[in-house]
Amino acid sequence: MGGALIPLVLMLAAAPGLASSRRSAPAGLRYRTQAAPDDEPREGGESGEILAAAQMRAAIRTAPATSVSSAAFGAALAQARALGQVGPAWREVTSVPYNSDAVAYRDPVWSNSSGGAGLVSGRATGIAFDRGAVYLATADGGVWKSTNQGRSWRPVFDRQVKLSIGAISVNPADHSIWVGTGEANTNFEAYNGAGIYRSADGGASWQLVGNRLDQSLVSRLTFDGIGNVYAATGRGLLKRSASDLTSPWSVVLKPDPNPTNSPYRTSFMTDVKVRPSTHGRVVLAALAWRGGTLPTDTQYNGFYQSTDAGAHWTRLTLTGDLAGATDVGRTTFAFSAAGNRLYAVVESTETVALKGIYRSATADPAGPWQLIADSDKLAASGSALALSGGEPGQQAWYNQDIIVDPNDLSHVYLGLEEVFETANSGGQWSTIGPYWNFPFACWSFDPAEDTCPDTTHPDQHALGIDGGTLWVGNDGGAYRHPVSAVGKVQWSNLNATLRTLQYYYAGIGRVAGGDNI
């Protein structure tokens, strides 16, 4: 071909709010698919190869369902690195970021252009900070680092076995970066992981911590301040010394014996937090698979507490507005800085949507819990999702997070499909990161008349506060917002050099024997 470049057409993954029609109701629940059973008849020849390839692709993208083991990925990576190079090296043909608001992409029915999300990248799943550096975990793009407040990024995890990240955290004791591989959001395109890694040099090199944790899914990594780290995973709550990096992880909480070996009943831990000011003694964890209406589906769901640094655990009997609840699903906790107030986002296993936002005024995880927001209350806070026909929290099984301002225990940020804020412990809420701008009077199809402020991409997965700045990670990448700008839609887009777009398809351009596109 005379050295000419072969053009590729790449299709961006259809995340809710990015590829859906702005003239219809926003994207609803995302559904899991599973690979075909191993005994399903297969066709021969090329058709059989295509079906086999499709089944394998489905298997590695439906975590925690049937999947290819991390050992197989490790072996493939080792073999690939041992291969010689044939032909010239690949080179990038463009570095232009994807502008979701570009006028050239508009049409009157399907386009989300001018929705306000601006430049977008792939799904972000975690945020961590260390001495001026920001680390962003992504669903299938590894870990990215910025030392200039997100104006530019560089990848620091690209040579590892798996690039699917579920959690990231910094150990304050030694500034090491810890990464849990395996996205735990239970969406159909989630990849599982290959264990937990640690970097002692700011991401320049990485070491596997303990055993491989085959097919891991990690929701949270939390340090207790007395030398230990907890990992909330799809196979129970794990714990280990943060300094001994070679011994296996210990399973300290796994209530469900799972006699049928279901991939969904493996004591799926959705969060773990150490209560501040308790010297690591009081640890809180949440267990729940996202759905299930039979008693056997939810019999182990709930909040679990240890008061002796993880040695023993008690399933809590909840009081107040959560008393007697049998539908407690995916849950995320947030303590105030002093540990004297506790908030929780709770999904319902019956509706697979938001059950509510709750507050324990004394930070007792048993309660009494007070409901401080539900879907209706959030809808009345300026929600663009509600104005577009959706319901805030309709995807609480997939995207949720909550964080308390370290300087004000009444100032709380909530991430669902949109970003919400309360400055008075949940008395009133504001939608500070609307789903999009289309339902607002400030929006116009004519760019010259569109006066809406930029918002974030929908579907929030991670919140972090550092140096007076709120950071959010969502299906479109990363954004930041001044903590002092209470109630205001005032976002900085951080996706100009964050190259984590998730592609579903690549096609060959106009060459002999190729696709004519």
Secondary structure, DSSP 8 states (H G I E B T S, - for coil): -TT----EEEEE---TTTSS-TTS-------------TTS----HHHHHHHHHHHHHHHTTSTTSS---HHHHHHHHHHHHHS---SS----S----EETT-GGG--TTT--TTSS--EE-S-EEEEEEETTEEEEEESSS-EEEESSTTSS-EES-TTSS---EEEEEEETTTTEEEEEES--S--TT---B--EEEESSTTSS-EE-SS--TTB-EEEEEE-SSSEEEEEETTEEEEEESS--SS--EEEE-----TT--TT-S--EEEEEE-TTSTT--EEEEE--S---SHHHHTT-EEEEESSTTSS-EE----BTTTT-S-EEEEEEEE-TTSS-EEEEEEETTTSSEEEEEEETT--TT--EEEEE-HHHHHTTT-HHHHTT--TTTTTTT--EEEE-TT-TT-EEEESSSEEEESSTTSS-EEEE-S-STTSTT--SSGGG--------S-EEEEEEETTEEEEEETTEEEEEETTSTT----EE--SS-----EEEEEE-SSTTS---
